[in-house]
Every structure is written in structure tokens, then in C-alpha cells.
Amino acid sequence: MLALKLRSLLLMLVLGTAAPMASFAQEAPPTTQTTGLAAPLLEEAKRFLGTPYRYGGRSPRGFDCSGFVGFVFESYGIRLPRASVRQAREGELVDLGEIQAGDLLFFKTRGKKNRISHVGIYLGEGQFIHAGAWGSRKSRCVKISELDGSYYVKRLVSARRVLGPASALLEVPRQVLRSEHEPSSEARLEP
């Protein structure tokens, strides 16, 4: 219980508020002041809002959490491992009090000790984007969630930064990328 309270306090500090965590409005996503590669990468991620959740999915036809994160980052030339537990070893470990837009957030959602089972991308201002598999059929999709929601705050275990100064040089538009699975990246963009 003490750990939960400390985690909640830490998130309140990260979010810059002493107000209760549940007080954040769940209206339209706030604009995040980001620079470098994070801003276009986050906009790319938001293009897939509403895309259905599909276990093992790695394309706009359907994503699971790690498939979504990998797809978005690969759009900008950053390859990540397929599974969230392996993605949690990439980049630089970030203190939860210092997370920035574009950082990867890792959660333990299945009750297994020390086992990462979910990943999302931090948007800033207490929100993250992810492919969620919980809830009604309609809510199982790429969506924006609040970090302060009791479900996520209890399960957040770490953050990693894969966008760094070197990443700013990798800004590659999706249209010029090629995939070994699909003949053209442009084909992935069409509905």
C-alpha cells in the first residue's frame, strides 16, 4: 500500500500537480510541447487512434501493444524488438519522475512477478497512447489513456528513452521506408 501511495505521489510530481490524480479532464488530448523527433512521432502514433486491437498485430489492420509501438518507431527508422518485455531493455532507463513525451512506458498487467506485459508511448501531460486489449469490444483499440487512472498507476513499472540526440538524425518519412513483409510502405497507409 505504501508503494502505491509513493507511486501516486511520484506521478503527481511528474504531472506537476498536487491535486488528486483523478481530477484530470478526459477531454481532447492536450497539445504537447515537444521538439526533435518526438513531435512527428507522436503525431504519427495518433493517426492510428481507433485501430482495432489484434493479438500479435503489427499493422494498421490491427495492433497489439508492442506491435503498435514497434510500428510507430520503425516509421522513423528506429527498430525495436517485437515483445514488450524485450522492448523494456532498449534505450536508456528513465526515472519515472523525469519521463518526457516519446518515452516508452512499461506495465505489469498480468500479475506475473517482474514480467512486463504492456507498453505505451508517453504523450506528455499525464497521457499515453497504446493498443489496449481490455474493456468492451469497442474499447479494445489504439487509444489515449490517463496515467493517473488507478488501473495504470498501480501497474507502471518502468520507462525507457529510445529517442535521443542521435535519433533526431533518423527522421525518415514513412513513404520512403520499405518493409520485407509488404511491397511498399505507402500501401500500409491506405485504409
C-alpha positions in Angstrom: 0.0 0.0 0.0 2.9 2.4 0.8 4.4 1.6 -2.6 1.1 2.6 -4.3 1.0 5.9 -2.4 4.6 6.7 -3.2 4.0 5.9 -6.9 0.9 8.1 -6.9 2.8 10.9 -5.3 5.6 10.5 -7.8 3.2 10.7 -10.7 1.6 13.8 -9.2 5.1 15.4 -9.1 5.7 14.3 -12.7 2.4 15.7 -13.8 3.1 18.9 -12.0 0.1 18.9 -9.7 -0.8 18.4 -6.1 -4.5 17.9 -7.0 -5.9 14.4 -6.7 -4.9 12.2 -9.6 -8.4 11.6 -10.8 -9.0 15.3 -11.4 -7.6 15.4 -14.9 -10.2 16.2 -17.6 -10.6 13.4 -20.1 -11.4 15.8 -23.0 -9.5 16.1 -26.2 -5.8 15.2 -25.8 -3.7 18.2 -24.8 -1.1 19.5 -27.1 2.4 18.6 -26.0 5.3 20.9 -26.5 7.9 18.6 -28.0 10.9 19.1 -30.1 13.0 17.0 -32.4 11.8 13.6 -33.5 9.2 13.2 -30.6 6.6 15.6 -32.1 6.2 14.0 -35.5 6.5 10.5 -34.0 3.6 11.3 -31.6 1.5 12.7 -34.4 2.2 9.5 -36.4 1.0 7.4 -33.4 -2.2 9.5 -33.1 -3.1 8.7 -36.7 -3.9 5.2 -35.6 -6.4 6.1 -32.9 -9.3 3.7 -33.1 -7.3 1.0 -34.9 -8.6 -2.4 -33.6 -6.6 -4.4 -31.1 -5.3 -7.7 -32.6 -3.2 -10.1 -30.6 0.2 -10.3 -32.4 -0.9 -7.5 -34.8 1.8 -5.2 -36.3 -0.1 -3.3 -39.0 -2.9 -0.8 -39.3 -5.3 -3.7 -39.8 -4.8 -4.4 -36.1 -2.1 -3.9 -33.4 -1.2 -5.4 -30.1 0.7 -3.1 -27.7 4.3 -3.9 -28.7 3.3 -4.2 -32.4 1.9 -0.7 -32.3 4.9 0.8 -30.5 7.3 -1.0 -32.9 5.4 0.1 -36.0 5.3 3.7 -34.9 9.0 3.9 -34.0 10.0 2.0 -37.2 8.2 4.7 -39.2 11.1 6.9 -38.1 13.9 4.4 -38.6 14.1 3.1 -35.0 13.7 -0.7 -34.8 12.5 -2.2 -31.6 12.2 -5.9 -30.6 8.8 -7.5 -31.1 7.8 -8.2 -27.5 7.2 -5.6 -24.8 9.4 -7.5 -22.3 12.3 -7.2 -24.8 11.4 -3.5 -25.7 11.8 -2.8 -21.9 15.6 -3.5 -22.3 16.1 -1.0 -25.1 17.3 2.6 -24.8 18.1 4.4 -21.6 16.3 3.7 -18.3 14.4 6.9 -17.2 13.4 7.7 -13.7 9.6 7.9 -13.6 9.9 11.5 -12.3 11.7 12.5 -15.5 9.6 11.0 -18.2 9.2 13.0 -21.4 6.9 12.8 -24.4 8.1 10.0 -26.6 9.4 7.8 -23.8 8.2 4.2 -23.6 6.1 3.2 -20.5 6.1 -0.4 -19.3 3.4 -2.0 -17.2 2.9 -5.3 -15.4 -0.7 -6.1 -16.2 -0.9 -9.9 -15.8 0.1 -10.4 -12.2 3.3 -12.2 -13.0 6.2 -11.1 -10.8 8.7 -8.9 -12.6 7.2 -9.6 -16.0 6.5 -6.7 -18.3 3.2 -7.3 -20.2 2.2 -4.0 -21.7 3.8 -0.9 -23.3 2.7 2.5 -24.4 4.2 5.8 -25.6 4.1 8.8 -23.2 2.4 11.8 -24.8 3.0 14.3 -22.0 0.7 15.9 -19.5 -0.2 12.6 -17.9 -1.4 10.8 -21.0 0.0 7.9 -23.1 -1.1 6.2 -26.3 -1.3 2.4 -26.5 -3.1 -0.5 -28.1 -5.3 -1.7 -25.2 -6.8 -5.1 -25.0 -9.2 -4.5 -22.1 -12.8 -3.5 -21.9 -15.6 -3.9 -24.3 -15.0 -4.9 -27.9 -15.4 -1.3 -29.0 -12.8 0.0 -26.5 -10.1 -2.6 -27.5 -8.1 -0.4 -29.8 -5.4 2.1 -30.1 -6.4 4.8 -27.6 -5.1 7.5 -25.3 -5.3 6.8 -21.6 -4.6 8.7 -18.4 -1.6 7.6 -16.4 -3.4 8.7 -13.3 -6.1 6.1 -13.8 -6.0 3.7 -10.8 -5.5 0.7 -13.2 -2.4 2.1 -14.8 -0.8 3.8 -11.8 -0.7 0.6 -9.9 0.9 -1.3 -12.8 3.5 1.2 -14.1 6.9 -0.3 -13.5 9.4 1.5 -15.7 10.2 3.9 -18.5 12.8 3.9 -21.3 14.0 6.6 -23.7 14.9 5.4 -27.1 14.7 8.8 -28.7 17.9 10.7 -28.0 20.1 13.2 -29.7 21.3 10.6 -32.3 17.6 9.8 -33.0 17.0 13.3 -34.3 19.1 12.4 -37.4 16.8 9.5 -38.2 13.7 11.5 -39.2 12.6 9.4 -42.2 9.1 9.8 -43.6 7.1 6.6 -43.7 6.7 6.9 -47.5 10.3 6.1 -48.2 10.6 3.1 -45.8 10.3 -0.4 -47.2 9.3 -3.5 -45.4 10.3 -7.1 -46.1 6.7 -8.1 -45.5 4.9 -5.5 -47.7 6.0 -4.3 -51.1 5.6 -0.6 -50.2 5.2 1.4 -47.0 2.7 3.6 -48.9 0.4 0.6 -49.2 0.2 0.5 -45.4 -1.3 4.0 -45.3 -4.3 3.3 -47.4 -7.4 2.2 -45.5 
